[in-house]
């Protein structure tokens, strides 16, 4: 039996981070964690690019545009939705997740 398994490494890869500015008190910490993880996996800071969007709802379009550009080998998308007393969270979380999944499925393998 052959086992195919990816290796966790970022060395030599160009990575784009799409980050929501809304709830930056949370997304800034997510960015710090992502950058720390990428550096531990061998990423060179010169190969990292950050693209800030107004909120999580705008992230899928930025991800799709960045993926189509061919400028990066991988994309990390970071946003934070905070559940409140209205259904706003449910609508946004569902749509953003659905859109990102669709982009992933349509992208190059």
C-alpha positions as CSV (number, residue, x, y, z in Angstrom):
1,X,0.0,0.0,0.0
2,X,1.2,3.5,-0.9
3,X,0.5,6.3,1.6
4,X,0.5,9.8,0.2
5,X,0.9,12.5,2.8
6,X,1.8,16.1,2.6
7,X,4.6,17.7,4.5
8,X,4.1,20.7,6.6
9,X,6.6,23.2,5.2
10,X,6.3,26.7,3.9
11,X,9.9,27.2,2.7
12,X,10.0,28.4,-0.9
13,X,6.3,29.1,-1.1
14,X,4.7,32.4,-1.6
15,X,1.8,32.8,0.9
16,X,-0.9,35.4,0.9
17,X,-2.8,36.3,4.0
18,X,-6.3,37.8,3.5
19,X,-7.2,39.5,6.8
20,X,-10.4,41.2,7.9
21,X,-9.9,44.6,9.5
22,X,-13.2,44.4,11.4
23,X,-12.7,42.9,14.9
24,X,-9.0,43.7,14.6
25,X,-8.6,43.1,18.3
26,X,-9.0,39.5,17.4
27,X,-7.7,39.3,13.9
28,X,-4.4,40.9,14.8
29,X,-3.8,38.0,17.2
30,X,-4.8,35.5,14.5
31,X,-2.2,37.2,12.2
32,X,0.5,36.9,14.8
33,X,-0.3,33.2,15.3
34,X,-0.3,32.5,11.5
35,X,2.9,34.4,11.0
36,X,4.6,32.5,13.8
37,X,3.4,29.2,12.4
38,X,4.5,30.0,8.9
39,X,8.0,31.1,10.1
40,X,8.3,27.8,12.1
41,X,7.4,26.0,8.9
42,X,10.3,27.7,7.1
43,X,8.5,30.6,5.4
44,X,10.7,33.5,4.4
45,X,9.1,36.9,5.4
46,X,9.9,38.2,1.8
47,X,7.5,35.5,0.5
48,X,4.6,36.6,2.6
49,X,2.0,39.2,1.6
50,X,-1.0,40.5,3.5
51,X,-4.2,41.8,1.9
52,X,-6.6,43.5,4.3
53,X,-10.3,43.6,3.6
54,X,-13.0,45.6,5.5
55,X,-14.7,42.6,7.0
56,X,-15.2,38.8,6.8
57,X,-17.9,39.2,4.1
58,X,-15.4,40.7,1.7
59,X,-12.8,38.1,2.3
60,X,-14.0,35.5,-0.3
61,X,-13.7,38.0,-3.1
62,X,-10.2,38.9,-2.1
63,X,-9.3,35.2,-1.8
64,X,-10.8,34.4,-5.2
65,X,-9.0,37.4,-6.8
66,X,-5.7,36.5,-5.2
67,X,-6.0,32.8,-6.1
68,X,-6.7,33.7,-9.8
69,X,-3.7,36.1,-9.9
70,X,-1.2,33.3,-9.6
71,X,0.9,35.5,-7.3
72,X,0.8,33.1,-4.4
73,X,1.1,29.3,-3.8
74,X,-1.2,29.3,-0.9
75,X,-3.7,31.6,0.9
76,X,-4.5,31.9,4.6
77,X,-7.8,33.7,5.3
78,X,-8.4,35.2,8.7
79,X,-11.5,36.9,10.1
80,X,-13.5,37.0,13.3
81,X,-17.2,37.0,13.6
82,X,-18.6,37.7,17.1
83,X,-22.0,36.2,17.9
84,X,-24.4,38.9,19.1
85,X,-28.1,39.1,19.8
86,X,-29.1,39.3,16.1
87,X,-28.9,36.6,13.4
88,X,-26.1,38.7,11.7
89,X,-23.5,36.2,12.8
90,X,-25.3,33.2,11.4
91,X,-25.9,34.8,8.0
92,X,-22.3,35.9,7.7
93,X,-20.7,32.8,9.0
94,X,-22.7,30.6,6.7
95,X,-22.1,32.7,3.6
96,X,-18.4,33.3,4.1
97,X,-17.8,29.6,4.8
98,X,-19.8,28.5,1.8
99,X,-18.1,31.0,-0.5
100,X,-14.6,30.0,0.7
101,X,-15.4,26.3,0.3
102,X,-16.7,27.0,-3.3
103,X,-13.5,28.9,-4.2
104,X,-11.4,26.0,-2.9
105,X,-13.3,23.4,-4.9
106,X,-13.2,25.5,-8.1
107,X,-9.5,26.3,-7.8
108,X,-6.6,24.4,-9.3
109,X,-5.8,21.1,-7.7
